[in-house]
Every structure is written in C-alpha cells, then in structure tokens.
C-alpha cells in the first residue's frame, strides 16, 4: 500500500484530496488508468489472488507432519499438545486425501476424539466421531470410539449399537475379539442400568423468551439528522430493539481469528471445525461452517454405503449419524464462499475492506447494481470530512478490492470509475455505521481457567477481572439509526452476532434513545471524547455531557486546591478551554448540588450572554487560590514512574 501511494503523482494526489462524492467517478477513473499501466500494481494483484501463491490453502504434507507429531504427544500423554496438533492438522488436511487407506480428515477426527476422551471432554469427542463417520461411514475405529464415548456418557443403548456396527466392520480377528469383550461389559451395564440417553445439539443458540419489542419512532432533527425516539414512557431495562446483521455485513476481528467462531463469533470449543476448502476460518460447529460456506463446502455422502446383514432399525440409526443434517442447506448467499480458494487477500485487507467485498458479492448475487445496493443501505457517510491521506487509501483499496473480486467471483464485475466510486462510498458507510461486536471476558485472579475452560481447583478465587473483547464488527440497519450521547440512556449487548438494545434508565415519551459510540462521560474527559468522535465519526458531539458543565469532566484530570481546608479543584488550560466552550446552563438542582462542593455555583447560574464560563487555569474554582501547575504536573509524572516500575 505505502509503495503504491508513493508512486501516485502529486497532481493526482491533489485531485483525490479535493474530491467529493460527486467527483469520485472522475478521480477513481484517473487513478485506475494510472495503475492499469503499472506492472507493480498487477504484480500485487497476482500475489493476492493467484491460488498458486496462496498461503491459506490446504497442505497434505504439513497435515501429515502435524498428525505424526500429535501421535507422539499422545503416546507421551501430553494431551494438550496432541489436541493442538490434531486441530491444526485438520485445518490443513484436504478432504479427499487418504493416509494408510483411510481418509486423512476422518482419521484426524478420530485421533482428536481419543484425546478429548482422555481430557474428559465427552460431548466434544462424540461430535468428532460423528464428523469422521459423515466422511467415512465404514470406519470401524470411529464407531468403536463413539461407542466408548457413549458408554462414558451413560448412553448404553447407543454404545451397544455403535460397538455392534464396529464389530461388523472390523476386519482383523484381534480387533473383533477386543470389541466383543467391550460389548459384553457394556451390554451387561445396559441391562442393569436404566439408560438415560444424553442428547446434545451442536452449539445451537437458545434465547430467552422476551416480550414484544417496543415499536420505536424514527425522527429527523436539525443537529443530528435521523434518530430514534421513545413512542411512550419506557421503564428501565426494557428491550427496545433486537436485530441480526444485515445481509453478509459482519466479519470477525483479526485478533480473534484463532479464538472465536468466524460465523457466530462465539468462543471456539476444543472440537473446533475448519473450512473444508481452505485454512482461513474456524467454526464452533458444522452448523456455522455450513451457514458460512454454503452447500458447496459440505462433505457428507448421500448414502452411508455400509453393506451386510443390518436390521432396519440399525440402518436408520446409521443414517441419522452419517448423513448429517440438511436443515442449513438453504443458505442463499454464503458469506465465505467467494473468499474460499486459499487466496489470502481476505486475511490481509482491513476488516472494513473485506466487509465491503461481502457487500458487493451480496449485491451481485441479487443481480443488483452496486449503486442500487449502496442506495438501498441508506446509511450515512463522511467522505467529505475524511483526511486527504485516507481518501487516497480508500481509492487504492477500492481498486484492488474490485480486481480481487473479479478473480474470486464468477460474476462479472464492471471495472470502471463509477463502480470504484460506489465502493469508496460503501467503505465510508461501513466505517461510520458498523458496530463493534464485543464479548465480556472474565479471568479470576487466583482461580484461572485452564486451556479447556475448566476452573483450577488448586486455588480459591478471590477477585475477578472483567474486560470487553472486540470480536467483530457488523452493519445493523436499524441499529445504526440510534444516535450518540456521552450520557446514554440505552445500552447495547450481543448474543452470538445478534444485537440487543435495552434502556438503562427511565425514558419519557418523545425523548431520544441514544447509545454511546465510545468512552462515556466519567471514563474520558470532554476534550478527549470530542477528539475521538471527531476523528472516528466526523461530528462534534453536542450531547448534555459535552454542552453542560458536569462533575466528571471537571474532576477527572483536576488538581486539588492547595488550601488544605478547601475542597475546590484546579484545572489546567486544556480543560479550561474545553469547559469554556460549553454553552448550556446546568438546569437541574441535582446537578448544581453535585458541583457545589468543588466550585462556586454562582458562576453556573449567571453565564454571560456568550455562554462562556469565567474560569482561569491554575486557580481554584472554589476559593480562587493559585496552584503552580508546572510543579504539580512534575509531581504527577514522578509518581507515575514509581507506579509503573
């Protein structure tokens, strides 16, 4: 990217820097023509799109090497390392390769199931056995391992079925005798114990029943444009909105690719599932794998193909396990399909660029021109306010993305200035309107989780750290209509990739329903919040916290008065300048009483006509005592050095 930017002539850079949404087709066409004759540009495109140069494809030799390493770790009883090796081998193994007359992927699933059994992860191990049998229904070892899992789970009836099938498929006399021995033991347990079948659906999402959502009202205001308001009085904690990501417009964060499902964004379990055609995504279940990759990425046979004297009941039992579930085969436009060729452009592009690629594939699949799709989204964009350097980056990314999609998608894409201009606008919309999907992560200080998600019993947990982890971003068409406030009255949270919004306080009829797009009042001071919102979203916040003097903005970075008996505060010049720009009177008695211990409240009641507070840096707001700010900052810096050592 930096190399391409440096080669763009200054005259073309100026044209791009001065571009507006209306002039974008011309600037995009000019830059496209410039790159069309440049060999370096075409070499970059080939590096990103040529499957022969890709590093995200399947690799038989690497998978076999990891399998051998996993086998050795298993023999050494290093089950954690064995699990890692088998999982990575599954990520790299082609689905149509055999190893020692067995399908490699099926063998790896059985080996991982053995490890999971040793780690007492029985449900996960049984799911791996099912996956192996869906690939190789006649795999005796998979049936045997499944029988052992079911026996450990107390599903003795299923265990007997599994071992009987394994015995019929096993070719060696020694293997048959071992299975018969296990079968006698389990049959005896089955006859003596009432079997309680343990069923388990694979990572399906069960949401609590909720009352009907409140029908919100969208209004247009002069200062904030479109926004949502309460149609009636709404109590605290009320669910006001729930929504799934629009179309394909959601993507996982780069730093979570190895830890979270690429479709539902939940934590990956120990028996994570790989894409069948490339080594990029990981999924928490086959359900998510199919919904992300589509029918083309399935590997289930049509019939189980097991021959021999099998009863009708047993034949039905085999089919239920080996033929898989077709309930997710009707996915219209899989989000990963166009990225699934082992090429690595989806992994190296920034998230919003890859997200724009998914949006383009959606529009093409619906036979809708890109311009129509952008208009249909009806989202705001901030292109005129973007920094000139960022405008050039958007132009270049849009051109390269269009080239990459031409190679990856079978649908013909128009490579011209108008199409590229629409992609630039689309990326601008995504940057402004996409919502960060987060998870709450908790780690107990004295009782940590070990790598398989179970608590350590060696120590007693005394405290717990909780943090938000950004796992992805998505476009929610209605969710994007909620405006910002640094003192919000609603909060957003996510279950899987579903957005839920609830009120955090009582909201009166007609009041705006507002989220916080970033740090709230009390977390950052006003000047830092304003800068963040201006840089990220290109607007100046005029919410109550940013327009009205409030306690948190005053005291967050203030100094205590030098007079020991005075509770007043002293502000530096940066905070003073920001507070002087606040033009709204403190209207509530509660607000005034909160500020009264720290400053002279008379100055709040009689603002001058221009609205500016008469405060000076370095002077106490309560008693007017002077504080040497330079020496105070020096003392703070010395204290921080001692704290951070």
C-alpha positions in Angstrom: 0.0 0.0 0.0 2.7 2.5 1.0 4.7 1.7 -2.1 1.7 2.3 -4.4 0.8 5.6 -2.6 4.4 6.9 -3.0 4.2 6.3 -6.8 1.0 8.3 -7.3 1.8 11.7 -9.0 1.3 14.8 -6.8 -1.2 16.2 -9.3 -3.3 13.1 -8.9 -2.9 13.1 -5.2 -4.2 16.7 -5.1 -7.2 15.7 -7.2 -8.1 12.9 -4.9 -7.6 15.1 -1.8 -10.1 17.6 -3.1 -12.6 15.0 -4.3 -16.2 15.0 -3.2 -18.9 12.3 -3.6 -19.9 13.9 -6.8 -16.4 14.0 -8.3 -15.5 10.5 -7.2 -16.1 8.7 -10.6 -13.6 11.1 -12.2 -10.9 10.7 -9.6 -11.4 6.9 -9.4 -11.2 6.6 -13.2 -8.0 8.6 -13.3 -6.3 6.5 -10.6 -7.5 3.3 -12.3 -6.0 4.4 -15.6 -2.7 5.2 -13.8 -2.5 1.8 -12.2 -3.6 -0.1 -15.3 -0.2 0.5 -16.9 1.9 -0.2 -13.8 3.5 -3.7 -13.6 4.0 -3.3 -9.8 0.2 -2.9 -9.3 -0.6 -6.0 -11.4 2.1 -8.0 -9.6 0.5 -7.1 -6.2 -2.9 -8.2 -7.5 -1.4 -11.5 -8.7 0.2 -12.0 -5.3 -3.2 -11.5 -3.6 -5.3 -13.6 -6.0 -3.2 -16.4 -7.5 -4.0 -19.7 -5.8 -0.6 -21.0 -6.7 1.0 -18.2 -4.5 -1.6 -18.5 -1.7 -0.6 -19.5 1.8 -4.1 -20.2 3.0 -4.8 -23.3 1.1 -4.8 -27.0 2.2 -1.4 -28.7 2.6 -1.3 -32.5 2.8 2.4 -32.8 3.8 2.0 -30.3 6.6 -1.1 -32.1 7.8 0.6 -35.4 7.9 3.6 -34.0 9.8 1.3 -32.5 12.4 -0.6 -35.8 12.6 2.7 -37.6 13.4 3.6 -35.0 16.0 0.2 -35.4 17.6 0.6 -39.1 17.7 3.9 -38.8 19.5 2.4 -36.3 22.0 -0.5 -38.7 22.7 2.0 -41.5 23.4 3.8 -39.2 25.8 0.5 -38.4 27.5 0.9 -34.7 26.5 -2.8 -34.5 25.6 -2.9 -30.7 25.4 -0.2 -30.6 22.8 -1.7 -33.6 20.9 -5.1 -31.7 20.8 -3.3 -28.6 19.3 -1.5 -30.7 16.7 -4.6 -32.6 15.5 -6.7 -29.5 15.3 -4.1 -27.7 13.2 -3.7 -30.8 11.0 -7.5 -30.8 10.5 -7.2 -27.1 9.4 -4.7 -28.0 6.7 -5.8 -31.5 5.6 -7.5 -31.8 2.2 -10.9 -33.7 2.4 -10.1 -36.0 -0.5 -6.7 -37.4 0.7 -6.1 -40.9 2.1 -3.5 -41.9 4.6 -2.9 -45.6 5.2 -6.1 -46.5 3.3 -8.2 -44.2 5.5 -9.4 -40.7 4.7 -7.0 -38.3 6.4 -9.6 -35.9 7.8 -11.7 -38.8 9.2 -8.6 -40.3 10.8 -7.7 -37.0 12.3 -11.2 -36.5 13.8 -10.9 -40.0 15.4 -7.5 -39.2 16.8 -8.7 -36.0 18.2 -11.7 -37.7 19.7 -9.3 -40.1 21.5 -7.5 -37.0 23.0 -10.8 -35.4 24.0 -11.9 -38.7 25.7 -8.6 -38.6 27.7 -9.4 -35.0 28.7 -12.9 -36.0 29.8 -14.5 -33.8 27.1 -17.0 -36.5 26.1 -19.6 -34.5 24.1 -16.9 -32.9 22.1 -15.3 -36.3 21.4 -18.6 -37.8 20.3 -19.1 -34.9 17.9 -15.7 -35.6 16.3 -16.7 -39.2 15.9 -19.8 -38.1 14.1 -17.8 -35.9 11.8 -15.5 -38.8 11.0 -18.4 -41.1 10.2 -20.1 -38.5 8.0 -16.9 -38.7 5.8 -16.2 -42.4 6.2 -19.3 -44.3 7.3 -17.5 -47.6 7.2 -14.7 -46.5 9.5 -14.7 -49.2 12.2 -12.4 -47.3 14.6 -14.8 -44.3 14.5 -17.7 -46.4 15.5 -15.7 -48.1 18.3 -14.5 -44.7 19.7 -18.1 -43.4 19.5 -19.3 -46.5 21.5 -16.7 -45.8 24.2 -17.8 -42.2 24.3 -21.5 -43.1 24.6 -20.6 -45.6 27.3 -18.8 -43.0 29.3 -21.8 -40.7 28.9 -24.2 -43.3 30.1 -25.8 -43.8 26.7 -25.5 -47.6 26.9 -28.1 -48.4 24.2 -26.3 -46.2 21.7 -23.0 -47.6 22.8 -24.2 -51.2 22.1 -25.3 -50.1 18.6 -22.0 -48.4 17.9 -19.9 -51.4 19.0 -22.1 -53.9 17.1 -21.5 -51.8 13.9 -17.8 -51.6 14.7 -17.6 -55.4 15.1 -19.3 -55.9 11.8 -16.9 -53.6 10.0 -13.7 -54.6 11.8 -11.6 -56.9 9.5 -9.0 -58.2 11.9 -9.7 -61.1 14.3 -7.9 -59.5 17.2 -9.9 -56.3 16.7 -13.2 -58.2 16.7 -12.3 -60.0 19.9 -11.5 -56.7 21.6 -14.8 -55.2 20.5 -16.7 -58.3 21.7 -15.1 -58.0 25.1 -16.1 -54.3 25.4 -19.5 -55.2 24.1 -20.2 -57.8 26.8 -19.2 -55.3 29.5 -21.4 -52.5 28.1 -24.3 -54.8 27.4 -24.2 -56.0 31.0 -24.2 -52.4 32.2 -27.1 -51.6 29.8 -29.2 -54.5 31.2 -28.5 -53.5 34.8 -28.9 -49.8 34.4 -31.8 -47.8 33.0 -30.2 -46.0 30.1 -30.6 -42.2 30.2 -29.9 -41.0 26.7 -27.8 -37.8 26.7 -28.7 -35.8 23.7 -26.7 -32.7 22.7 -27.4 -30.3 19.9 -24.3 -28.8 18.5 -23.8 -25.3 19.7 -27.3 -24.0 19.0 -28.4 -20.7 20.4 -31.4 -20.7 22.8 -32.7 -17.2 23.6 -34.9 -16.5 26.5 -38.5 -15.5 25.6 -38.8 -11.8 25.6 -41.9 -9.6 25.5 -42.7 -8.0 22.1 -40.3 -5.2 21.3 -41.4 -1.6 21.5 -42.2 -0.1 18.1 -39.8 2.8 18.0 -40.2 6.0 16.1 -37.6 7.4 13.7 -37.4 11.2 13.6 -35.2 13.8 11.8 -33.6 16.6 13.9 -31.6 19.6 12.6 -28.5 18.8 14.6 -28.3 15.0 14.5 -30.3 14.0 11.4 -32.2 10.7 11.8 -32.6 9.2 15.2 -34.9 7.0 17.3 -37.2 8.3 20.0 -39.4 6.7 22.6 -43.0 6.4 21.4 -44.2 6.1 25.0 -42.7 6.1 28.5 -40.2 3.2 28.7 -39.2 1.6 32.1 -35.5 0.8 32.8 -34.1 -2.5 31.4 -36.8 -2.7 28.7 -35.8 -4.4 25.5 -36.3 -1.8 22.8 -34.6 -3.4 19.8 -33.2 -6.7 18.6 -31.6 -7.3 15.2 -29.4 -9.6 13.1 -26.6 -8.3 10.9 -27.8 -7.0 7.6 -27.1 -9.3 4.6 -23.4 -10.6 4.8 -22.2 -7.5 6.6 -20.4 -8.9 9.6 -16.8 -10.0 10.0 -14.5 -11.3 12.7 -11.7 -9.2 14.2 -8.3 -10.2 13.1 -7.0 -10.8 16.6 -9.9 -13.2 17.3 -9.5 -15.4 14.3 -7.9 -18.2 16.3 -10.1 -18.0 19.3 -13.7 -17.3 18.1 -16.0 -18.8 15.5 -15.9 -16.9 12.2 -19.6 -17.1 11.8 -21.4 -16.7 15.2 -18.4 -15.1 16.9 -18.7 -17.2 20.0 -15.7 -18.8 21.7 -14.3 -21.8 19.8 -14.7 -25.1 21.6 -11.9 -27.7 21.9 -13.5 -29.6 18.9 -13.5 -26.6 16.5 -14.3 -27.2 12.9 -12.3 -26.0 9.9 -13.4 -24.9 6.5 -13.3 -27.9 4.1 -11.7 -25.9 1.2 -9.2 -23.5 2.8 -7.3 -22.9 6.0 -8.6 -19.5 6.9 -11.8 -19.7 9.1 -12.6 -21.8 12.1 -16.1 -22.6 13.4 -17.6 -23.7 16.6 -19.8 -26.3 14.8 -20.7 -27.8 11.5 -23.9 -25.7 11.5 -21.8 -22.5 11.5 -19.4 -24.0 8.9 -22.3 -24.7 6.5 -24.0 -21.4 7.0 -20.8 -19.6 6.3 -19.5 -21.7 3.4 -22.7 -23.0 1.9 -23.8 -26.3 0.4 -20.7 -26.5 -1.8 -18.4 -26.9 1.2 -20.2 -29.9 2.6 -18.6 -33.4 2.5 -21.5 -35.6 3.6 -22.3 -38.7 1.4 -25.8 -39.3 0.1 -26.0 -42.9 1.4 -24.0 -44.4 4.2 -22.9 -47.3 2.0 -22.5 -49.9 4.8 -23.2 -53.4 3.4 -24.1 -56.6 5.2 -26.9 -58.0 7.3 -28.2 -54.8 9.0 -31.6 -54.6 10.6 -33.9 -51.8 9.6 -33.6 -50.1 13.0 -29.8 -50.2 12.8 -29.8 -48.9 9.2 -31.9 -45.9 10.4 -29.5 -45.4 13.3 -26.5 -45.4 10.9 -28.2 -43.0 8.5 -29.1 -40.5 11.3 -25.4 -40.3 12.3 -23.6 -40.5 9.0 -25.8 -38.5 6.6 -25.7 -35.2 8.6 -28.4 -32.6 8.9 -29.6 -30.7 5.8 -31.5 -28.1 7.7 -29.0 -25.4 6.9 -28.6 -26.2 3.2 -30.9 -23.4 2.1 -28.4 -20.6 2.8 -28.9 -18.1 0.0 -25.6 -16.3 -0.2 -22.8 -17.8 2.0 -20.6 -15.1 3.4 -17.3 -17.1 3.0 -17.9 -18.7 -0.4 -16.1 -16.1 -2.5 -13.2 -16.0 -0.1 -12.7 -19.7 0.0 -9.9 -20.5 -2.6 -6.9 -20.4 -0.3 -6.0 -16.9 -1.6 -5.0 -14.6 1.2 -6.5 -11.2 0.2 -9.4 -11.7 2.7 -6.9 -12.1 5.5 -4.6 -9.1 4.7 -7.2 -6.5 4.0 -8.5 -4.4 6.8 -11.8 -5.6 8.2 -13.9 -2.9 6.6 -12.4 -3.6 3.2 -13.2 -7.3 3.4 -16.7 -6.4 4.7 -17.2 -4.2 1.6 -16.2 -7.2 -0.5 -19.0 -9.2 1.1 -21.5 -6.4 0.5 -20.5 -6.4 -3.2 -21.0 -10.1 -3.5 -24.4 -9.8 -1.9 -25.4 -7.1 -4.5 -24.1 -9.2 -7.4 -25.9 -12.3 -6.2 -29.1 -10.4 -6.1 -28.4 -9.0 -9.6 -28.5 -5.5 -8.2 -26.1 -2.8 -9.4 -23.6 -1.7 -6.8 -25.1 1.8 -6.9 -28.6 0.5 -6.1 -27.2 -1.6 -3.2 -25.4 1.4 -1.7 -28.6 3.4 -2.0 -30.7 0.6 -0.5 -28.4 0.5 2.6 -29.4 4.2 3.1 -26.5 4.8 5.5 -24.7 8.0 6.3 -21.2 8.5 5.2 -18.4 11.0 6.0 -16.4 11.1 2.8 -16.1 14.9 2.6 -14.7 15.1 6.1 -12.1 12.3 5.6 -8.4 13.3 5.7 -6.7 13.6 2.2 -4.3 10.7 3.0 -7.3 8.5 3.9 -9.1 9.4 0.7 -6.1 8.2 -1.3 -6.1 4.9 0.7 -9.8 4.4 0.1 -9.3 4.9 -3.7 -6.4 2.4 -3.8 -8.2 -0.2 -1.6 -11.4 0.0 -3.7 -9.5 -0.6 -6.9 -7.6 -3.5 -5.6 -10.7 -5.0 -4.0 -12.5 -4.8 -7.3 -9.6 -6.7 -9.0 -9.6 -9.3 -6.3 -13.3 -9.9 -6.6 -13.0 -10.3 -10.3 -10.6 -13.2 -9.7 -12.6 -14.8 -6.9 -16.2 -14.3 -8.1 -17.7 -15.9 -11.2 -20.0 -12.9 -11.6 -18.7 -10.3 -14.0 -17.8 -7.0 -12.3 -17.5 -3.7 -14.1 -14.1 -2.3 -13.7 -14.6 1.4 -14.1 -14.6 4.7 -12.3 -18.3 4.6 -11.4 -18.1 1.2 -9.8 -15.0 2.1 -7.8 -16.6 5.3 -6.7 -19.5 3.3 -5.2 -17.1 1.1 -3.4 -15.4 4.1 -1.9 -18.8 5.4 -0.6 -19.6 1.9 0.6 -16.4 1.7 2.7 -17.1 5.2 4.1 -20.6 4.0 5.1 -19.1 0.9 6.8 -16.5 2.9 8.7 -19.1 5.2 10.1 -22.1 2.8 10.7 -20.6 -0.5 11.6 -21.0 -1.6 15.2 -18.3 -3.3 17.2 -19.4 -6.8 18.5 -17.9 -7.5 21.9 -17.8 -10.2 24.5 -17.3 -9.9 28.2 -14.2 -11.8 29.2 -13.7 -12.8 32.8 -10.5 -14.2 34.3 -10.3 -14.9 38.1 -7.1 -13.7 39.6 -6.5 -16.6 41.9 -8.5 -19.2 40.1 -7.6 -19.1 36.4 -9.3 -21.1 33.7 -7.1 -23.7 32.2 -7.0 -24.1 28.4 -10.0 -26.4 28.3 -12.4 -24.0 30.0 -12.5 -25.6 33.5 -11.5 -23.8 36.7 -8.4 -24.7 38.5 -9.1 -26.2 41.9 -5.7 -25.6 43.3 -6.5 -22.0 44.5 -9.6 -20.2 45.7 -10.7 -17.3 43.6 -10.7 -14.0 45.5 -11.1 -11.4 42.7 -12.2 -11.3 39.1 -11.1 -9.1 36.2 -13.8 -8.4 33.6 -13.0 -6.8 30.2 -14.7 -6.2 26.9 -13.1 -8.1 24.0 -13.9 -6.7 20.5 -14.6 -9.9 18.4 -16.0 -8.4 15.2 -18.0 -5.7 13.5 -21.3 -5.7 11.6 -23.8 -3.5 10.0 -27.2 -3.3 11.6 -29.6 -1.2 9.5 -31.9 -0.1 12.3 -29.2 -0.2 15.0 -27.2 2.4 13.0 -30.1 4.9 13.5 -29.5 5.3 17.2 -27.6 8.5 17.8 -24.8 9.1 20.2 -24.7 10.6 23.7 -21.8 10.6 26.2 -24.5 10.1 28.8 -26.6 7.4 27.0 -30.0 6.1 28.2 -29.7 2.8 26.3 -27.1 0.1 26.2 -26.2 -2.5 23.5 -25.1 -6.1 24.0 -24.7 -9.1 21.8 -25.7 -12.7 22.0 -23.7 -14.5 19.3 -24.0 -11.9 16.5 -27.5 -10.7 17.4 -27.8 -7.1 18.6 -29.9 -6.3 21.7 -30.6 -2.8 23.0 -32.1 -2.1 26.4 -32.9 1.1 28.3 -30.5 1.9 31.2 -32.9 4.4 32.8 -36.5 5.6 32.6 -37.1 7.2 29.2 -40.0 9.6 28.8 -42.2 9.7 25.7 -40.6 11.7 22.9 -37.1 11.5 24.4 -34.2 10.4 22.1 -32.9 6.9 22.6 -29.1 7.3 22.5 -26.1 5.0 22.6 -22.5 5.8 23.4 -20.3 5.3 20.4 -17.1 5.3 22.6 -16.0 6.3 26.1 -18.7 7.8 28.1 -18.7 10.8 30.5 -16.7 9.8 33.5 -14.4 7.5 31.5 -12.7 10.2 29.4 -12.8 13.9 29.9 -14.7 16.1 27.4 -11.8 17.2 25.2 -10.7 13.6 24.7 -14.2 12.4 23.9 -14.8 15.2 21.4 -11.5 14.4 19.6 -12.3 10.7 19.5 -15.8 11.3 18.0 -14.4 13.8 15.5 -11.6 11.5 14.3 -13.8 8.4 14.2 -17.2 9.6 13.2 -16.6 13.2 11.8 -19.0 15.0 14.1 -18.8 17.3 17.1 -20.8 15.9 20.0 -23.4 18.3 21.4 -24.9 15.9 24.0 -25.8 17.1 27.5 -22.4 16.0 28.9 -20.5 17.9 26.2 -22.6 21.0 26.3 -23.2 21.3 30.1 -20.7 21.6 32.9 -20.6 18.4 34.8 -18.7 17.0 37.7 -16.9 14.1 36.0 -15.4 16.3 33.3 -14.2 18.8 35.9 -12.6 16.4 38.4 -11.3 13.6 36.1 -7.9 15.4 35.4 -8.2 18.2 38.0 -5.8 19.1 40.9 -6.9 19.6 44.5 -6.8 23.1 45.8 -3.5 23.9 47.6 -5.5 25.1 50.6 -5.9 22.0 52.9 -9.4 23.1 54.1 -10.8 23.9 50.7 -12.4 21.0 48.7 -12.2 23.1 45.4 -10.5 21.9 42.2 -7.9 23.5 39.9 -8.0 23.0 36.1 -5.2 23.2 33.5 -5.5 25.3 30.4 -6.7 22.4 28.1 -9.6 21.5 30.4 -10.5 25.2 30.9 -10.6 25.9 27.2 -12.9 22.9 26.7 -15.2 23.9 29.6 -15.4 27.4 28.3 -17.0 26.1 25.1 -19.9 24.6 27.0 -22.8 26.9 26.4 -25.7 25.2 28.3 -26.7 26.2 31.8 -26.8 23.5 34.5 -30.6 23.1 34.7 -31.3 20.6 37.4 -31.0 21.3 41.2 -29.3 17.9 41.5 -26.6 18.9 39.0 -25.9 22.2 40.9 -25.8 20.4 44.3 -23.3 17.9 42.9 -21.0 20.6 41.8 -21.3 22.9 44.8 -18.6 21.4 47.0 -16.0 21.9 44.3 -16.7 25.3 42.8 -18.7 28.5 43.2 -22.1 27.5 41.8 -23.0 31.2 41.3 -20.9 31.2 38.1 -23.1 28.4 36.7 -26.3 30.4 37.4 -25.2 33.5 35.7 -23.4 32.6 32.5 -22.7 35.7 30.3 -24.5 36.1 27.0 -21.9 34.3 25.0 -22.2 31.3 27.3 -18.6 31.1 28.4 -17.5 30.2 32.0 -15.3 32.8 33.6 -12.6 30.4 34.9 -8.8 30.6 34.7 -6.2 27.8 34.6 -4.3 27.4 37.8 -6.9 29.0 40.1 -9.2 27.1 42.5 -12.8 27.2 41.4 -14.0 27.4 45.0 -11.6 29.9 46.7 -9.5 31.4 43.9 -6.2 30.2 45.4 -3.4 29.8 42.9 -1.7 26.5 42.2 1.6 26.1 40.4 0.5 23.7 37.6 4.0 23.1 36.3 5.3 21.7 39.6 2.0 19.7 40.1 2.4 18.0 36.7 6.1 17.2 37.5 5.0 15.6 40.8 2.4 13.5 38.9 4.9 12.3 36.4 7.3 11.3 39.2 4.5 9.4 40.9 3.6 7.6 37.6 7.2 6.5 37.1 7.2 4.9 40.6 3.8 3.2 40.0 4.8 1.7 36.6 8.1 0.3 37.7 
